[in-house]
Amino acid sequence: MMSSLFLILFLYLHQRAGKTRVLNEAKGIFLSGREADEMKKPVYLDYNATTPLDHEVAAAMLPFIDKHFGNPSSSYSLGRYSRNAIEQARKQVAALTGCRPDEIVFTSGGTESNNHAIAGAAFAGNEKGRHIITSSIEHPAVMNVCRYLELSGFEVTYLSTDEYGSVRPSDVENALRPDTVLITIMHANNETGAIQPVREIGDIAKRNTILFHTDAAQSAGKIDIRISDRGPDLLSIAGHKLYAPKGIGALFIRGGVKIENLMYGGDQEKGIRPGTENVIHIVALGKACEVALRDFEKNHSIMLSTKARLLEGLQSRVGGRIKLNGKFSDTLPNTLSISFDNIDAGELASLIGKEVLISTGAACHSGSGEISPVLRAMNVDPATAAGTVRISTGKFTSFEEIDYAVRIISDAVLKLN
Ligand SMILES: Cc1ncc(COP(=O)(O)O)c(C=O)c1O
């Protein structure tokens, strides 16, 4: 009698627990009732710095962590399994990029892709000339390659932007020289989210038979990066901005385009990127690209609506004290660069740091204490630049998190003012 009562009680509690499990649509995971009631803190609003791993990506990696360890160059079935997984991932990356799979080379991330594209194209064009056009808003993974090339005898023109953080195509055209061998302008800026006119720049490059590279580390998965005939010849992708792990990336090299090798070794990745392939992370990047393409509309709408709610919330609470850097409509759907009047951005970020995570610049190279070169290129005055934060939402961001963040940030701003 006692034992059947226990059984009934157990079944009831079990069923109840099952009922309270809710699907968190945005996060794509099941949460228990209690977990669903509790918002995860601190609220993460720095998706441009890096993204959490997508659960589907993690699941795709698992078999390659504990089972399929074969070297992709081995001819027996264990090796062939890894080889097939790499080729499958190449197709998935190519689908998001809108190119042929044989135009994709796997790298260790955005930095390596940029190095390879820029230095490789510059050295390959050496005989034609030694002039490169770039912008002053590029990530250090582009900027410092250009600086290195200057030390190696290249000349680099650094273009500034309009007040909204966009490079002007006419400036690119005016900077052209008979010895220009490469134009490298990013697809979207990591600090302001400003989307660059890559189609127009691609046209200019094509008309003048100059190679064009774009750093799409921030745009992949957020806006359409598909390559057209007149688009870039080289395009960089970084996995960890796309819900894949850190330390994996890809470089699109248009068929027929020859760039100089930077590494020498075996014939992996057609010899362009030798060394035994990082199968686990390549599989992850492939899955991340597949998910990004499949969920593009849904994720775009989550990012855009959370960004809009954040801006509206802050405007209604701290009103005239806010300035938006960049045009809302011409920036990435997830990125807000906001300057608060009379505020030190560092103080603000540390005051709210236990509750909300935001960036005071480009997170991967912040902490220098200097005014961001991106804001300088946009002609933002030093006082305004000092009060500027970057807030970036992602596919896991909820309205609940945004409302909380608005309250925390605006209370802090009013306190510091
Ligand atoms: C625009 C841009 N390019 C390149 C990179 C570097 O990518 P990775 O960290 O994969 O080397 C980043 C990372 O912050 C970035 O935002």
The ligand as a Tripos MOL2 file, in Angstrom:
@<TRIPOS>MOLECULE
LIG
   16    16     1     0     0
SMALL
NO_CHARGES

@<TRIPOS>ATOM
      1 C1         36.2050   42.5070  -37.7050 C.3       1 LIG1
      2 C2         37.0700   41.4670  -37.0900 C.ar      1 LIG1
      3 N1         38.0410   40.9030  -37.8150 N.ar      1 LIG1
      4 C3         38.8380   39.9550  -37.3220 C.ar      1 LIG1
      5 C4         38.7150   39.5300  -36.0270 C.ar      1 LIG1
      6 C5         39.6600   38.4900  -35.4930 C.3       1 LIG1
      7 O1         39.0840   37.2140  -35.5280 O.3       1 LIG1
      8 P1         39.7180   36.0380  -34.6370 P.3       1 LIG1
      9 O2         39.4600   36.4140  -33.2220 O.co2     1 LIG1
     10 O3         38.9720   34.8120  -35.0680 O.co2     1 LIG1
     11 O4         41.1540   35.9480  -34.9720 O.co2     1 LIG1
     12 C6         37.7130   40.0860  -35.2200 C.ar      1 LIG1
     13 C7         37.5680   39.6780  -33.7860 C.2       1 LIG1
     14 O5         37.2210   40.4410  -32.9460 O.2       1 LIG1
     15 C8         36.8700   41.0730  -35.7600 C.ar      1 LIG1
     16 O6         35.8960   41.6570  -35.0470 O.3       1 LIG1
@<TRIPOS>BOND
     1     1     2 1
     2     2     3 ar
     3     2    15 ar
     4     3     4 ar
     5     4     5 ar
     6     5     6 1
     7     5    12 ar
     8     6     7 1
     9     7     8 1
    10     8     9 2
    11     8    10 1
    12     8    11 1
    13    12    13 1
    14    12    15 ar
    15    13    14 2
    16    15    16 1
@<TRIPOS>SUBSTRUCTURE
     1 LIG1         1 GROUP 0 **** ****
